[in-house]
Amino acid sequence: MDTLSYKTISANKSTVDKHWLLVDAEGQTLGRLASKVAKILRGKYKTNFTPHVDCGDNVIVINAEKINMTGNKWEDKEYQRYTGYPGGQRSASALEVLEKHPERIIEASVKGMLPKNKLGADLFRNLKVYAGAEHGQEAQKPKAINLNDYK
């Protein structure tokens, strides 16, 4: 047996095959949706996954305002932000954030599941979240997927 024929293939920026995927958040539980989207963004479902390379797909999430949370999270979960001024720390419940900016709930959840480094920042740029069913990426011809098929 020739051992040189079995080489580990490491993906790089030029060999990565990226696609555009469309995910509908309607009726999905927030954490389960976010963990699967984070894995798709990272590229962990691909056979040529390389930990230090952006080998994931671009993901578009629509219907962010129709996401579900279990338990009392709509009232108990707090989202914090900072205005940039002294004493400018603000907090809002998940219900308040949903009313004003529903896409921020999914963005914050997915961002927390990505690596906390430059690669994670690059991966987060591959995520687009929209409150309604309309999105601005029709030109990329995204393929609609069912997240329940992913493990």
Summary of the structure (lengths in Angstrom):
residues: 151
radius of gyration: 17.9
end to end distance: 35.0
largest distance: 68.4
contacts: 384
relative contact order: 0.22
helix: 35%
strand: 18%
